[in-house]
Amino acid sequence: MLDIPTDLPADLVPLSWLIGIWEGTGVIDYEADGHRYAGEFTHRVSFSHDGGDFLNYSANAWLHDGEERTPLVSEVGFWRLARPAADADPGPGLLPPAVEPTTRTVDDVEALRNADGGFDIEVPIIHSDGVSELYLGQIKGPRIDMATDAVIRTAGAKPYAAASRIYGLVDAHLLWAWDIAALGADLASHASARLARVE
């Protein structure tokens, strides 16, 4: 059963099952450039909201090597339902809304439901290693499927061309799997984890 907080903006209700801090472990298994990357990692993920129509996202991971923990890439981003910006929305930049904002309703959100019965989502994620991704996908109940629509890298970032991710709520745990195309390799399974809500 999903508990939906009563103070959420209507646009966040489909994403509400993600809200909280999640921790757990996962495995990396990826082959590229003649090298196999494998190991177990600890992962901490946070989904929060500040009253806007999006979720704030952050994630950190540490590779286990015996007793040592090696920090892996950190991520930050924003998760939101896909919808055209209206005059009542702020932006771009620090520009205020062009008209008086109105509170969006459940009916407004239901109008966004797609032909599959879910909702289209947009998820920009920025990595600490200089990679920025724009994911497009769908949330349908407690499952999310998304793939990169665009990847931008800084001049110093390692080759990274595309990715897809799946998230799901299973037995009160957040399960996810991440496929990547990196270091010249084709899109393939890269990492997966099982996380429990801790806050």
N, C-alpha and C positions, 0 to 999 in steps of 0.2 A: 504494500500500500504506500502511496506517495503522500507525504505531508506537504501541503502548499502553504507557505507563509501568507498571512492575510494582508501584509503591507506591501506586496509586490506590485509594480506597474503591470498592467495587463500583458504587455509584450513579453514579460519574463516568465509568465506562467508555464509555457511549454518547456522552458529551460530550468525550472525551479528545482528539479530533482538533483541538479548538479551542485547547488549552493552548499558550501561548507569547505572544510579542510579534509583532505583525503591523504592517507599515507599507506605505503605498502612496499612490496618488492616486485621486481620483474626480471626478465632476461633479455639480453641482447644476443642476436645471432645474425650476422650479416657478412657477406663475402664481397670484397671489391678490391680491384687492383692487385690480385694475387695474395691477398691477406684475409684471413677469417677473423672477424671481431666477435668475441663471445664473452659472456660473463653475466653475473647477477648484479642488480643495482637496487638501491633504495630510492623511492620516489615520493615527493611531497607535492601535492597539487592543491591550489586554492581557487575557488570560485566565489566571488562576492559581488555585492551590488551597492551602489551609492544613491539609489533613487532614479537613475537614468533608465533608458530602455535597453540596456546591455549588461552583460556580466563582465566583471573584471576577472582576468585569469592570470595566474602565475604558477610556474612549475620549476622545481629543482630536482636534480638527480645526482647520485653518487655511486660510482662503480666500486664493488667490493673486490679487494685483492688480499685475501687473508684477513689480517687485522686492520689493514689500511683502507681508507675510503678516499677515492679520487673524485673530485668534483667533475661532473659532466656539464653539458650546456644547460643554461637556464633560459626560461621563456617567459614572456609576458604577452598579453593580448586581450582582445575584446570579443565576446560572443553575442550575437544579436540575430533576431529574425530579419530576413531580407524583406525590405519594403522601400519604396521610393521616399526620399526625403521630401517633406512637405514644408510649406511656408511657416508652419507652427513649430518646426524643429530648429534648434540652433545650428550655427555653422554656415559655411565652412570657417575654419579657424575659430576665433572668438566672437564671431558675429552673432548677435542675439536673433531670436525668431523674428520673422518679418511681420507676423500677426500674433495676436494673443494666443498663447498655447492653450490647448484643451486637453482634458484627461482622456486618454484612449481607453476604450471599453473592451469587454470580452467580444462583443460583436465585431469591433474593428479588427481584433486579432483573428477571429474565426474567418473573416473575409480573406485572410492571407493563406488559409489552408490550401495545399496544392492537390493535384489530381490523385495523388497516392494516399491522401488523408493525413499527411504530415505537414510540416512547415519548412520552407527553404530557409537556410541560415547562411550568414557571412561571418567568417572568423579570421581576422588578421592576427598573425602571431609573429613576434620578433624574437630571434634567438640572440644570446649574448655573444655568439661567434660571428656575427655579421650577416646572418641569413634572415630574410623577411619573407613570410609566406602569406598568401591570401587564399584561404580555403572557402570553397562553396560546397554546400551539401544540404542534407535534410535531417531534421529531427522528427521522429515518429514515436510517440510515447517515450519510453526510457531507452531509446537507441538513437545514435547519431552516426551517420556515414558522411564523410566529406573528403574532398580531394583538392589539391592545389589548382587554382586558376592562374596564379602567377607566383613566381619566385624571383626575388631580387637579392643579389649578394654584393657585399662590399668587395673592393679590389683584393683585399687580403683574405677573404673567406675561401674555404675549401670548396671544390666543385659539388654542387647540390642542385639537381634539376627539377625534381617533382616529389610529391608525397601524397599519401592517403592515410586517413585515420578512421578508426571505428571506436566508438564508446558505447557502453551499455551498463545498465543497472541490473545486476544479477545477484539474487540472494543478499540484498542490501550492500553489495560491494560494487565499486566502480571498476569495470574491466575495460581495458583499451588495448588496441593493437595499432602499430604504426609501420607502414611500408614506406621506403624511401628509394629514390634513384640518386645515388651519390658516388663521388670518386670515380666516375666513368661507368658505373654499373647500371643496369636496367632496374626498373622498379621491382623491389622484392621485399619480403618480410625483413624487418629490422629489429623491432622490439615489441614487447607486450608486458602488461603488468596487471596485478590485482590489488586494489586499494580499498581500505576501510575508512569510513568517515570517523574523524577524531574530534571534530568540533562542529 
